């Protein structure tokens, strides 16, 4: 399935009534500092280079980030960390992203997520994640050149393993453990790099530092260039 068709299916998705109601309510209420914005308020498609070698899998859109801007990781603090690292590593054309029209281009990189609607308290239910998984499966099937995957957080880690088929194929003892900077090579040669999510809960407490974060992207670049 072409990426445009996958993205159209994501944008039109209504599988999770709780999430759709929440995103619509947030888009109508708005945050005072964004009162002049026309919130996107719909499920968020993936974006990036169709010939990508690197896949980033996040958790879910932020209520006043991607749910506002319509592009994953655009307009929130986690995105500030992500795009700065991608730019530093040569995967992005600029170090910041504030809107869908800001000129950002990804080079050799594609960004997806475990959940495509902003969930209350950043906690999608297992059922909601299951509803979203076919979209990640379709992206994995379409992005045939991916060599390295960076998963941001434990939910993204499990979602990619399930969507890529390894969760079902591997007995529990052989599944790679999650942890920051953990590295696992799948039987098909794809390298999985795990990272803590760059949420404020992690970055403001020092659980995730800039040095720790950049090291994951440096390793991804090294693996791709090898």
Secondary structure in CASP SS format (residue, H / E / C, confidence):
PFRMAT SS
TARGET T0000
AUTHOR 0000-0000-0000
METHOD secondary structure of the structure
MODEL  1
X C 1.00
X C 1.00
X H 1.00
X H 1.00
X H 1.00
X H 1.00
X H 1.00
X H 1.00
X H 1.00
X H 1.00
X H 1.00
X C 1.00
X C 1.00
X C 1.00
X C 1.00
X C 1.00
X H 1.00
X H 1.00
X H 1.00
X H 1.00
X H 1.00
X H 1.00
X H 1.00
X H 1.00
X H 1.00
X H 1.00
X H 1.00
X H 1.00
X H 1.00
X C 1.00
X C 1.00
X H 1.00
X H 1.00
X H 1.00
X C 1.00
X C 1.00
X C 1.00
X C 1.00
X C 1.00
X C 1.00
X C 1.00
X C 1.00
X C 1.00
X C 1.00
X C 1.00
X C 1.00
X E 1.00
X E 1.00
X C 1.00
X C 1.00
X C 1.00
X C 1.00
X C 1.00
X E 1.00
X E 1.00
X E 1.00
X E 1.00
X E 1.00
X C 1.00
X C 1.00
X C 1.00
X C 1.00
X C 1.00
X C 1.00
X C 1.00
X H 1.00
X H 1.00
X H 1.00
X H 1.00
X C 1.00
X C 1.00
X C 1.00
X C 1.00
X C 1.00
X C 1.00
X C 1.00
X H 1.00
X H 1.00
X H 1.00
X H 1.00
X H 1.00
X H 1.00
X H 1.00
X H 1.00
X H 1.00
X H 1.00
X H 1.00
X H 1.00
X C 1.00
X C 1.00
X C 1.00
X E 1.00
X C 1.00
X C 1.00
X C 1.00
X C 1.00
X C 1.00
X C 1.00
X C 1.00
X C 1.00
X C 1.00
X C 1.00
X C 1.00
X C 1.00
X C 1.00
X E 1.00
X C 1.00
X C 1.00
X E 1.00
X E 1.00
X E 1.00
X E 1.00
X E 1.00
X C 1.00
X C 1.00
X C 1.00
X C 1.00
X C 1.00
X C 1.00
X H 1.00
X H 1.00
X H 1.00
X C 1.00
X C 1.00
X C 1.00
X H 1.00
X H 1.00
X H 1.00
X H 1.00
X H 1.00
X H 1.00
X H 1.00
X H 1.00
X H 1.00
X H 1.00
X H 1.00
X H 1.00
X H 1.00
X H 1.00
X H 1.00
X H 1.00
X H 1.00
X C 1.00
X C 1.00
X C 1.00
X C 1.00
X C 1.00
X E 1.00
X E 1.00
X E 1.00
X E 1.00
X E 1.00
X C 1.00
X H 1.00
X H 1.00
X H 1.00
X H 1.00
X H 1.00
X H 1.00
X H 1.00
X H 1.00
X H 1.00
X H 1.00
X C 1.00
X C 1.00
X H 1.00
X H 1.00
X H 1.00
X H 1.00
X C 1.00
X C 1.00
X H 1.00
X H 1.00
X H 1.00
X C 1.00
X C 1.00
X C 1.00
X C 1.00
X C 1.00
X C 1.00
X C 1.00
X C 1.00
X E 1.00
X E 1.00
X E 1.00
X C 1.00
X C 1.00
X C 1.00
X C 1.00
X C 1.00
X E 1.00
X E 1.00
X E 1.00
X E 1.00
X E 1.00
X C 1.00
X C 1.00
X C 1.00
X C 1.00
X H 1.00
X H 1.00
X H 1.00
X H 1.00
X C 1.00
X C 1.00
X C 1.00
X C 1.00
X C 1.00
X C 1.00
X H 1.00
X H 1.00
X H 1.00
X H 1.00
X H 1.00
X H 1.00
X H 1.00
X H 1.00
X H 1.00
X H 1.00
X H 1.00
X H 1.00
X H 1.00
X H 1.00
X H 1.00
X H 1.00
X C 1.00
END
